[in-house]
Every structure is written in structure tokens, then in C-alpha cells.
Amino acid sequence: MVVFDHRNPSQADMEAWFSQMNNSEFPMTNVGVLDLLSPRFTGCNFEKKELVLSFDVKSWELNPEGGLHGGIIVTGFDTTFGLLCHYYAKPNMVCTININTTFLKPILPNDTVDYHARIISHGKNVVSMVGEARLKREDILAATATTTFMVLDKQNNF
């Protein structure tokens, strides 16, 4: 596992830290709902404070109409926002204050969704972000979201 040095963050460090997700070495994604969702690191931009994670739609995530359940879409956003926020808040823990999602197009079985997240404001205790959920097929914009996270005093080991 790559050890994060919060004193010298960089593009290379950010890429190394998030690329662990694709090797099952990332402790934050090996438990609970993240283990079931299996997010994959797709890309990041340290200077722009951006992260892209990919999620494959699985049959257990579908609603009765056969599309991706709205709660799962929000969970994809919350996961991507949370990991991005966590990276910049290191070594402190973070938590969601609010998340607002707009659903634009249905997400279908076997789709792959790329969740794009970007920090637009990072204060001492509050972080604001925006995001898009784009389908790999034809780069369809399926949903957008905004969120606010809180940086906690509590620290963790990730």
C-alpha cells in the first residue's frame, strides 16, 4: 500500500494512491457497500482537484423497471466525492453534509458509469464539490450532483 505523505502531495502521489483501488489493496474499498460496488480508479488531476471513478452496473443494483436504482447512483457520487475529499483532507476523516442529485437519463444493465468529481471550494472544515455521471456508451450525461463535506478533527490510518 502506498503511504500518503500529506506534506508533499502531487499528481504522481495522487495517481499512486488511487491506483491502489484497481489492485484490491485499497483498505477503504474492501469493506461494506464499496466492496459490493467495486469502484475502479480511472483518472485524476491534482491541480484541478478532480477524480474519475468507474462503476459497472450489476443486476442486484437494478430497480423494478430495469434501470440502475437512484440510490445506487447517489452512492456512486457519494463514494467518488468522499474519496476525492478524503485525499485532500488527509489525514483527517470526512463526512457528507448534503448531496443533491439530478437524474437526466436512465442507466441500464451492463452500462459502465464514470463518476467525475471536482472540488470547487476547500476551506478548513467544509469542502464543496460538483460531479457528473457519464455513461461509457456514447458519453451520455446521465446525472449531475453537488455536495458539501465536512473535514472532521478525527484522523484515520488510510
C-alpha positions in Angstrom: 0.0 0.0 0.0 1.3 3.5 -0.9 1.8 5.6 2.2 0.4 9.1 1.7 2.7 12.0 2.7 0.3 14.8 3.3 3.2 17.3 3.5 4.1 16.8 -0.2 1.0 15.9 -2.3 1.4 15.8 -6.1 -0.1 14.4 -9.3 2.1 11.3 -9.1 1.2 10.8 -5.4 -2.5 11.1 -6.1 -2.3 8.7 -9.0 -0.3 6.2 -6.9 -2.8 6.4 -4.0 -5.9 6.0 -6.1 -4.5 3.3 -8.4 -4.4 1.0 -5.4 -8.1 0.7 -5.9 -7.6 -1.4 -9.0 -5.3 -3.8 -7.2 -7.7 -4.7 -4.2 -5.1 -3.1 -1.9 -7.1 -0.1 -1.0 -8.5 -0.6 2.5 -11.3 1.9 2.1 -13.0 -0.1 -0.7 -12.5 -3.6 0.7 -15.5 -3.4 3.2 -19.2 -2.8 3.1 -21.0 -1.3 0.2 -17.8 -0.3 -1.6 -16.7 -3.9 -1.7 -20.0 -4.7 -3.5 -19.9 -1.7 -5.9 -16.2 -2.4 -6.9 -15.3 1.1 -8.0 -12.2 1.4 -10.3 -9.8 4.3 -10.5 -10.0 5.8 -14.0 -8.1 9.1 -13.6 -7.4 12.2 -11.6 -6.0 15.7 -11.8 -4.2 17.0 -8.8 -4.1 20.7 -9.8 -7.8 20.8 -10.8 -8.7 18.6 -7.8 -10.6 16.1 -9.9 -11.2 12.4 -9.7 -12.9 9.9 -12.0 -14.1 6.5 -10.8 -15.8 3.9 -12.9 -18.6 1.5 -11.7 -20.1 -1.3 -13.7 -23.9 -1.7 -13.3 -24.7 -5.1 -11.7 -28.0 -6.9 -11.6 -28.6 -6.5 -7.9 -28.4 -2.7 -8.3 -31.5 -2.5 -10.7 -34.8 -1.0 -9.8 -38.1 -2.8 -10.7 -38.1 -1.0 -14.1 -34.7 -2.5 -15.0 -32.6 0.7 -14.6 -30.0 1.5 -12.1 -31.6 2.3 -8.8 -31.4 6.0 -7.9 -30.0 5.3 -4.5 -27.1 3.4 -6.2 -26.5 6.4 -8.5 -26.3 8.7 -5.4 -24.0 6.2 -3.7 -21.6 6.3 -6.7 -21.5 10.1 -6.4 -21.0 9.9 -2.6 -18.2 7.4 -3.0 -16.4 9.4 -5.6 -16.9 12.7 -3.7 -15.8 11.1 -0.4 -12.6 9.6 -1.8 -11.6 12.8 -3.5 -12.4 14.9 -0.4 -10.5 12.3 1.8 -7.4 12.6 -0.4 -7.2 16.4 0.1 -8.2 16.3 3.8 -5.6 13.7 4.7 -5.0 12.6 7.4 -8.4 13.8 8.7 -11.7 11.9 8.2 -14.5 13.4 6.2 -18.3 13.1 6.2 -21.1 14.1 3.8 -23.2 17.1 5.0 -25.5 17.1 2.0 -25.7 15.8 -1.6 -28.1 16.9 -4.3 -28.6 14.8 -7.4 -30.4 15.4 -10.7 -31.2 12.4 -12.8 -31.2 13.1 -16.5 -31.1 9.7 -18.4 -31.7 6.1 -17.4 -28.7 3.9 -16.6 -29.2 0.4 -18.0 -27.9 -3.1 -17.2 -24.4 -3.7 -18.3 -23.6 0.1 -18.5 -20.4 1.4 -17.1 -20.7 4.7 -15.3 -17.9 7.2 -15.0 -18.3 9.5 -12.0 -16.4 12.7 -12.4 -15.9 14.8 -9.2 -14.3 18.2 -8.8 -13.6 20.2 -5.7 -14.8 23.8 -6.2 -14.1 25.1 -2.7 -11.9 23.8 0.1 -12.0 25.6 3.4 -10.6 24.5 6.8 -13.8 22.5 7.7 -16.0 22.5 4.6 -15.5 21.2 1.1 -17.9 21.8 -1.8 -17.8 19.7 -4.9 -19.7 19.1 -8.2 -20.0 16.0 -10.2 -21.2 14.3 -13.4 -22.2 10.6 -14.0 -21.4 9.8 -17.6 -22.1 6.5 -19.4 -19.2 4.9 -21.3 -21.6 4.2 -24.2 -21.7 7.4 -26.3 -20.5 9.6 -23.4 -24.1 10.2 -22.2 -24.6 12.6 -19.3 -26.9 10.6 -17.0 -26.8 12.6 -13.8 -25.3 15.6 -12.0 -24.7 16.3 -8.4 -23.4 18.8 -5.9 -22.3 18.1 -2.4 -20.8 19.6 0.7 -18.5 17.6 3.0 -17.1 18.3 6.5 -13.5 17.7 7.4 -13.5 16.2 10.9 -11.0 16.6 13.7 -10.7 12.8 13.9 -7.9 11.1 12.0 -7.6 7.7 10.4 -4.9 5.4 9.0 -5.8 5.4 5.3 
